[in-house]
Amino acid sequence: MSSFTKDALKDALRAVTAPGAEGGLIEAQGVEWAAACDGHASVRLHLPQCTGEDQYRSVSDKAAEAIAKKAQNLGQPLESLLIEFVDHAGTVLFTAKAGRPDAESKDAAPAEPKPAPSAAASPGHRPIPGLRDRTPLPQAPKPPASTPAARAPTPQASSSGLPGVKHAIAVGAGKGGVGKSAVAVNLAVGLARQGHAVGLLDGDIYGPSAPTMLALDAMEQVVHDGQLQPYLVHGIKAITIGKLVDPEKPLIWRGPMAHGAFKQLTEQTHWGELDYLIIDLPPGTGDVPLTMAQTLKLTGAVIVCTPQKVAQDDAVRAARMFQQLGVEILGVVENMSYFVADDIDPPRTYDIFGRGGAQKMAQRLGLPFLAEIPITPALRQNSDQGDPTANFEGAAPLRQALETMVQNLENQVALASLRQGTTRPTLTIS
């Protein structure tokens, strides 16, 4: 049995034609990106000559038929196929999905959503049955065709918000190990302590930390009425990929699978009414941030960085990524800024990693600086024990730093909302 590879996928597209294009999709240079692994395939097409849903659907149907036939001939039936049509800026204009060709015919009624790929295809994944797709979110109006190239729309331009969620805020980092998840968890808990309705989405597909930091190990994931029900802990609603997979097996997932997992967490979770949804992203600049920017309207992003130069270099890349995606940066948090030795009286501080490095980086990039978070034994203990609330009730250095971070974020969100036109200033006369 031959393997259905990327080359086989592209070979199947050679004979697929599009309206107004000469030759097949490959010859017409309409294929921007293609990937195939273990019976799962993903294709991204850029066909400026195609206009309207009917033409997109016609091309996607022909492409799906050709790809499925090629995979069948190679002895590896197609498990899933994702076809996206994008414009010159990378904004997704139309999406088509397909599954096993032997499970549905061309004229059959639309099938019910299939569960996630089997454990054999994605080690460690335990599919949650019974989920249903959310009604498609309303799309923001597309910019006029005369938009100058210099002001080309970003992925955020065509995204839309989650129903009932006022502010969605991503927490990202250029590299792992800088405490991004700890910042995300404490931001969520801190905002809830200010009286806000808050949700936490642990979207770190490859290294979910919420099960430990929120003590979720003994809890079971519940599905009700076709939607994931978030956990209610420490005054926040939380959902994590860590409760949908085997905790001791790695998630060896390529782009399409990570893309699908993140969309399930966002669109198939019953969040209810939220003032803030904090999204803990995987480190780096990969598939998940792009998926998020294309599907979810964000108020902004928070970048976490430690003081040393090597962390700053990666944080700058993360900042540029968010800017390129059209996501406003609400601020930078310097984590592990200094060490507090609180076992001596009076406590002493040590600048282990060179305090102030991330703050200087923020100033150089013209970004707000939210806070510097110290290293304390209490922060480590509370994180390991799943009790972030205790961080706001303990010793002054950590408590004050976290409260400063929360307050500054609230201020930046208010300013961002004014700039984005989602709120208006009010005048009170007394």
C-alpha positions in Angstrom: 0.0 0.0 0.0 1.4 3.4 -1.0 1.2 6.3 1.3 -1.1 9.3 0.5 1.4 12.1 0.8 1.5 15.8 0.0 2.9 15.0 -3.5 0.0 12.6 -4.2 -2.4 15.3 -3.0 -1.0 17.9 -5.3 -0.9 15.3 -8.2 -4.7 14.9 -7.7 -5.2 18.6 -8.0 -3.4 18.8 -11.4 -6.5 17.8 -13.3 -8.9 20.0 -11.3 -9.9 23.1 -13.2 -11.4 26.4 -12.0 -13.5 28.9 -13.8 -11.4 31.4 -15.7 -8.1 29.5 -15.1 -6.0 27.9 -17.7 -5.1 24.3 -17.0 -5.4 22.6 -13.6 -5.0 24.2 -10.2 -1.3 23.4 -10.0 -0.6 24.8 -13.4 -2.7 27.9 -12.7 -0.7 28.4 -9.4 -3.9 28.3 -7.5 -2.6 26.1 -4.7 -1.0 28.1 -1.9 -0.6 25.3 0.6 -1.2 21.6 0.8 -0.6 19.0 3.5 -1.5 15.3 4.0 -0.8 12.9 6.8 -2.4 9.6 8.0 -5.5 10.0 5.7 -6.1 13.7 6.7 -5.6 16.4 4.1 -5.8 20.1 4.0 -5.6 22.5 0.9 -5.6 26.2 0.7 -6.5 27.7 -2.7 -6.2 31.3 -4.0 -8.4 31.8 -7.1 -9.0 35.5 -7.7 -11.0 34.7 -10.8 -13.6 32.8 -8.7 -16.5 34.8 -7.4 -19.4 33.7 -5.2 -20.2 30.7 -3.2 -21.4 28.6 -6.2 -18.0 28.7 -7.9 -16.1 28.0 -4.7 -18.4 25.0 -4.0 -18.0 23.7 -7.6 -14.2 23.8 -7.4 -14.2 22.3 -3.9 -16.5 19.4 -5.0 -14.3 18.6 -8.0 -11.2 18.8 -5.8 -12.6 16.6 -3.1 -13.7 14.0 -5.6 -10.2 13.9 -7.2 -8.4 13.8 -3.9 -10.7 11.0 -2.5 -10.2 9.0 -5.7 -6.4 9.4 -5.5 -6.3 8.3 -1.9 -8.5 5.3 -2.6 -6.3 4.2 -5.4 -3.3 4.3 -3.0 -5.2 2.1 -0.6 -5.5 4.8 2.1 -9.1 6.1 2.4 -9.5 9.7 3.1 -10.5 10.3 6.7 -10.9 14.1 6.5 -10.4 16.9 4.0 -10.3 20.6 4.6 -10.4 23.0 1.6 -10.1 26.7 2.2 -10.3 29.5 -0.4 -8.4 32.7 0.6 -7.8 36.1 -0.8 -4.4 37.8 -1.4 -4.2 38.7 2.3 -4.8 35.2 3.5 -8.4 35.9 4.7 -10.5 32.7 4.4 -13.5 33.4 2.1 -15.0 29.9 1.9 -14.4 26.6 3.6 -15.4 23.1 2.5 -15.0 19.9 4.5 -15.3 16.2 3.5 -14.9 12.8 5.1 -14.7 9.2 4.0 -16.0 8.9 0.5 -17.5 5.6 1.2 -19.6 7.0 4.1 -21.5 9.5 2.1 -22.5 10.0 -1.5 -22.5 13.2 -3.5 -26.2 13.5 -3.5 -26.7 12.5 0.1 -28.0 14.9 2.8 -25.3 16.7 4.9 -24.0 14.2 7.4 -23.9 14.8 11.1 -20.5 16.2 12.4 -18.1 13.3 12.9 -16.1 12.9 16.1 -12.5 13.8 16.2 -10.0 11.4 14.5 -9.4 8.1 16.1 -6.7 7.4 18.6 -4.8 5.5 15.9 -4.6 8.6 13.8 -3.9 11.0 16.7 -2.2 9.4 19.7 -3.6 10.5 23.0 -6.9 11.9 21.7 -10.1 10.6 23.4 -13.0 12.0 21.2 -15.9 13.6 23.0 -19.1 12.3 21.3 -22.3 14.1 20.9 -21.0 17.6 20.0 -22.7 19.6 17.3 -21.5 22.5 15.3 -22.5 26.0 16.4 -24.6 28.0 13.9 -22.1 29.9 11.7 -21.2 33.2 13.2 -22.1 36.3 11.3 -19.3 37.5 9.1 -18.1 41.1 9.2 -18.6 43.0 6.0 -15.8 42.6 3.5 -13.8 45.7 2.6 -14.5 47.2 -0.9 -12.5 45.8 -3.8 -10.8 49.2 -4.2 -9.0 48.8 -0.8 -5.3 49.8 -1.5 -2.8 47.0 -1.2 -1.0 48.9 1.5 -4.1 48.6 3.7 -5.0 45.0 2.8 -7.4 43.3 5.2 -5.9 41.2 8.0 -7.3 37.8 9.2 -9.2 39.8 11.9 -11.1 41.7 9.3 -13.4 38.8 8.4 -13.6 37.2 11.9 -16.5 37.7 14.3 -17.0 37.5 18.0 -18.4 34.7 20.1 -22.1 35.3 21.1 -22.2 36.7 24.6 -18.5 37.4 25.0 -17.6 41.1 25.3 -13.8 40.9 25.3 -11.7 38.0 24.0 -8.0 38.4 25.0 -5.2 36.1 23.8 -2.2 35.5 26.0 0.8 34.5 23.9 4.6 34.2 24.1 7.4 33.8 21.6 8.8 30.8 23.4 7.8 28.2 26.0 8.8 28.2 29.6 8.2 31.9 30.3 5.1 31.4 32.5 2.5 32.2 29.9 -0.1 29.8 31.3 0.5 31.1 34.9 -0.1 34.7 33.7 -3.3 33.6 31.8 -4.7 31.8 34.8 -4.0 34.6 37.2 -5.4 37.2 34.8 -8.6 35.3 34.6 -8.9 34.8 38.4 -7.9 38.4 39.0 -10.5 39.8 36.7 -13.2 37.6 38.3 -12.2 39.0 41.7 -13.0 42.4 40.3 -16.6 41.3 39.7 -16.3 40.4 36.0 -17.8 37.2 34.4 -14.7 35.5 33.1 -13.9 32.4 31.0 -10.5 30.7 30.5 -9.8 28.8 27.3 -6.7 26.7 27.6 -5.8 26.5 23.9 -2.2 25.4 24.4 -2.8 22.3 22.3 0.6 20.7 22.9 1.2 21.5 26.6 -2.1 22.2 28.4 -1.5 23.5 32.0 -5.0 24.3 33.2 -5.7 20.8 34.6 -2.9 21.2 37.1 -3.2 24.9 37.7 -6.9 24.7 38.4 -7.0 21.3 40.0 -9.2 19.7 37.4 -7.8 16.2 37.5 -10.6 14.6 39.4 -13.4 16.3 37.3 -15.0 14.8 34.2 -15.8 16.7 31.0 -19.5 17.0 30.5 -21.3 17.4 27.2 -24.9 18.8 27.4 -27.2 19.6 24.4 -24.3 19.0 22.0 -21.9 21.5 23.7 -18.9 21.2 26.1 -19.8 22.5 29.5 -16.9 24.5 31.1 -15.7 23.8 34.6 -16.6 26.4 37.2 -13.6 26.9 39.5 -12.1 29.8 41.4 -14.9 32.1 40.1 -14.2 31.5 36.4 -15.4 29.2 33.7 -12.6 27.1 32.2 -12.2 24.6 29.3 -9.0 22.8 28.4 -7.8 20.4 25.7 -6.1 18.7 28.6 -9.4 17.1 29.7 -10.1 15.7 26.2 -6.9 13.8 25.8 -4.9 11.1 27.7 -2.7 13.2 30.1 0.4 11.0 29.5 0.3 10.8 25.8 1.7 13.4 23.4 -0.4 15.2 20.9 1.4 14.5 17.6 -0.9 16.7 15.6 -0.3 18.5 12.3 -2.0 21.8 11.4 -5.4 20.6 10.4 -5.9 18.6 13.6 -4.7 21.4 15.8 -7.0 23.7 13.8 -10.0 21.5 14.4 -9.3 21.1 18.1 -9.0 24.8 18.7 -12.3 25.5 16.9 -14.0 22.8 18.9 -12.9 24.4 22.2 -14.1 27.9 21.1 -17.2 27.2 19.1 -18.6 24.0 20.7 -18.3 25.3 24.3 -21.3 26.8 26.2 -19.6 29.9 27.5 -22.8 31.9 28.3 -22.4 35.6 29.0 -18.9 36.7 29.6 -17.2 40.0 30.2 -13.8 38.5 29.4 -12.6 35.3 27.7 -8.9 34.8 28.3 -7.2 32.5 25.7 -4.0 30.7 26.6 -2.2 30.1 23.3 0.6 27.7 22.5 4.0 29.3 22.4 5.4 30.5 19.1 3.8 31.6 15.9 2.2 28.5 14.5 -1.2 27.2 13.3 -3.3 28.0 16.4 -2.8 31.8 16.6 -3.6 32.0 12.8 -6.8 29.9 13.3 -7.8 32.1 16.3 -7.3 35.3 14.3 -9.3 34.0 11.4 -12.3 32.7 13.4 -12.5 34.9 16.5 -12.7 38.6 16.9 -10.2 39.7 19.6 -10.1 42.8 21.7 -6.4 42.3 21.9 -3.4 40.2 23.0 -1.1 40.1 26.0 2.6 39.1 25.5 4.5 37.3 28.3 8.2 37.6 28.4 11.1 37.0 30.9 13.8 39.7 31.3 16.7 38.0 29.5 17.6 38.9 25.9 16.9 35.5 24.4 13.3 35.6 25.6 12.9 39.2 24.3 14.0 38.2 20.8 11.2 35.6 20.6 8.7 38.0 22.2 9.3 40.5 19.5 8.4 37.9 16.9 5.2 37.2 18.8 4.4 40.9 18.8 5.0 41.2 15.1 2.8 38.1 14.5 -0.2 39.7 16.3 0.3 42.9 14.5 0.4 41.1 11.1 -2.8 39.3 12.0 -4.5 42.6 12.9 -4.7 41.9 16.6 -4.0 44.9 18.9 -1.4 44.3 21.6 -2.8 45.4 25.0 0.5 45.0 26.8 3.6 43.1 27.9 4.0 41.2 31.2 7.5 40.6 32.5 7.3 37.3 34.3 10.1 35.9 36.6 11.2 39.5 36.9 13.0 39.0 40.2 13.2 36.5 43.0 11.7 37.2 46.4 13.4 35.3 49.3 10.7 35.5 51.9 12.2 33.0 54.3 14.4 35.8 55.8 13.4 38.9 57.6 13.2 41.3 55.9 12.7 39.5 52.6 15.3 40.1 50.0 15.0 40.3 46.2 17.5 39.0 43.6 17.4 39.9 39.9 18.2 36.4 38.6 17.4 37.0 34.9 18.2 40.8 34.8 15.1 42.7 35.9 13.5 45.2 33.5 14.5 43.6 30.2 11.0 43.0 29.0 9.9 46.5 30.1 12.7 48.0 28.0 11.6 45.9 25.0 8.0 47.1 25.4 9.2 50.7 25.4 11.3 50.1 22.3 8.2 48.6 20.5 5.9 51.3 21.8 3.7 48.8 23.7 2.0 49.2 27.1 3.8 47.6 30.0 1.3 45.8 32.4 3.4 44.5 35.3 6.5 42.7 36.5 5.7 39.4 38.2 8.2 38.1 40.8 9.3 34.5 41.4 8.1 33.4 44.8 7.8 30.0 46.4 4.1 30.7 47.0 3.4 31.2 43.3 5.0 27.8 42.5 3.2 26.0 45.4 -0.2 27.5 44.5 0.2 26.6 40.8 1.2 23.0 41.6 -1.7 22.7 44.0 -4.3 24.2 41.6 -5.1 27.2 43.9 -4.6 30.5 42.0 -7.0 32.3 44.4 -4.3 32.0 47.1 -2.0 34.2 45.0 -4.3 37.1 45.6 -4.6 36.5 49.4 -0.9 35.9 50.3 2.2 38.0 50.7 2.4 41.6 49.4 4.9 41.4 46.5 3.1 38.7 44.5 -0.4 40.0 45.4 0.4 43.6 44.5 2.1 42.6 41.2 -0.9 40.5 40.1 -3.4 43.2 41.1 -1.4 45.8 39.2 -1.4 43.5 36.1 -5.2 43.1 36.3 -5.9 46.8 36.8 -3.6 47.8 33.9 -5.2 45.3 31.6 -8.6 46.6 32.4 -7.5 50.1 31.5 -5.9 49.0 28.2 -9.1 47.1 27.3 -11.2 50.2 27.9 -8.8 52.2 25.7 -8.8 49.5 23.0 -12.6 49.4 23.0 -12.8 53.2 22.4 -10.3 52.9 19.5 -12.1 50.0 18.0 -15.5 51.7 18.3 -17.1 49.0 20.5 -17.8 51.5 23.3 -18.2 55.2 23.7 -17.1 57.5 26.4 -19.8 58.6 28.9 -20.1 61.9 30.8 -21.7 62.0 34.3 -22.9 65.3 35.6 -23.6 65.5 39.3 
